[in-house]
Amino acid sequence: LGPNWEPFRYRGQLHDLHHVMAACDAFIGESPTMAIEAAILGLPSMYVSSIECGNIAQMSRLGLIWHHDPKRQSRDLDFSFLSKGKQRPTQLFKECVDVADFVYRTLTDAKFDAL
C-alpha cells in the first residue's frame, strides 16, 4: 500500500470486515472475493484486474459487478456504476444452487442399504 493510501488502511479485526463492508456505499478493488462479497451484500462493486474469473463474469452479466480490465480498457475508471446504488442480488439467488439445501436433500433422500 502506497504512503498516500496508508490513512485508509483497515486496522480493525479481520472478522469484523464484512460489517464494515456492509456499511459502505460501494466497493472498488482488485480482490475478486471481496468484490463478490460486496455485491452479495448489495453494494455496487467494481473489480479492477486483468484476471478473468468465472464468478465475476456471471455477476457482471447480472449487473452486480463491473469488471474493469486496465490492460484492455482505458486506465480512467468509469464510476457511472455508482449511480445504481445498493441493490439486492435477487437474480443471482434465483440462478444459483443453494449448496446447503442440495447436500441436505441429497443425504436425506439417499438410500443407505449398503450400510
C-alpha positions in Angstrom: 0.0 0.0 0.0 1.5 3.3 -1.0 2.1 6.0 1.6 -0.7 8.2 0.2 -3.2 5.4 0.9 -1.9 4.5 4.4 -4.6 6.5 6.2 -7.2 4.4 4.6 -5.8 1.0 5.7 -8.2 -1.1 7.6 -6.9 -1.6 11.1 -9.8 -3.4 12.7 -10.4 -7.1 13.4 -10.5 -9.3 10.3 -13.7 -11.0 11.4 -15.4 -7.5 11.5 -14.6 -6.6 7.9 -17.9 -7.7 6.5 -19.8 -5.5 9.0 -17.6 -2.6 7.8 -18.2 -3.5 4.2 -22.0 -3.7 4.7 -22.0 0.0 5.8 -20.0 1.1 2.8 -21.6 2.8 -0.3 -19.5 0.8 -2.8 -16.5 -1.5 -3.4 -13.7 -0.9 -5.8 -10.7 -3.2 -5.7 -8.6 -6.0 -7.2 -9.8 -8.8 -4.9 -12.4 -10.9 -6.7 -13.5 -12.4 -3.4 -14.2 -9.1 -1.8 -15.9 -7.8 -5.0 -18.3 -10.8 -4.9 -18.9 -10.5 -1.1 -19.7 -6.8 -1.5 -22.1 -7.5 -4.4 -23.9 -10.1 -2.4 -24.2 -7.5 0.4 -25.9 -5.3 -2.3 -23.0 -2.8 -2.8 -22.2 -1.5 -6.3 -18.9 -3.3 -6.9 -16.0 -2.8 -9.4 -13.4 -5.5 -9.8 -10.2 -3.9 -11.3 -7.9 -6.6 -12.7 -6.9 -8.2 -16.0 -7.5 -11.6 -14.4 -10.7 -13.2 -15.7 -12.9 -15.1 -13.1 -16.0 -17.2 -14.0 -17.9 -16.0 -11.0 -17.0 -12.4 -11.7 -18.2 -12.9 -15.3 -21.5 -14.3 -14.1 -22.1 -11.5 -11.7 -21.1 -8.9 -14.4 -23.7 -10.4 -16.7 -26.3 -9.9 -14.0 -25.2 -6.3 -13.5 -23.9 -6.9 -10.0 -20.2 -6.3 -10.6 -18.4 -4.1 -13.1 -15.2 -5.6 -14.3 -12.6 -3.1 -15.4 -9.6 -4.6 -17.2 -6.8 -2.0 -17.2 -4.9 -3.9 -19.9 -7.9 -3.7 -22.3 -9.7 -0.6 -21.3 -8.7 3.0 -20.5 -6.9 3.5 -17.3 -9.6 6.0 -16.4 -12.3 4.3 -14.3 -15.9 4.8 -15.2 -17.8 5.4 -12.0 -21.2 5.5 -13.5 -22.0 2.2 -11.9 -22.2 4.0 -8.5 -25.5 5.6 -9.6 -27.3 2.2 -9.3 -26.9 2.4 -5.5 -27.4 -0.6 -3.3 -29.4 -3.5 -4.8 -30.4 -6.9 -3.6 -28.9 -9.6 -5.9 -32.2 -11.5 -6.3 -31.5 -12.8 -9.8 -28.2 -14.3 -8.6 -30.0 -16.1 -5.8 -32.6 -17.4 -8.3 -29.9 -18.8 -10.7 -27.5 -20.3 -8.1 -27.8 -23.6 -6.3 -28.3 -23.4 -2.6 -25.4 -25.8 -1.7 -26.5 -26.5 1.9 -30.1 -27.4 0.7 -28.7 -29.5 -2.1 -26.5 -31.5 0.2 -29.3 -31.9 2.8 -31.8 -33.1 0.2 -29.3 -35.5 -1.3 -28.4 -37.0 2.0 -31.9 -37.2 3.3 -33.2 -38.8 0.1 -30.3 -41.2 -0.2 -30.7 -44.9 0.3 -28.1 -46.3 2.6 -28.9 -50.0 2.2 -25.2 -50.9 1.9 -24.5 -49.6 5.5 
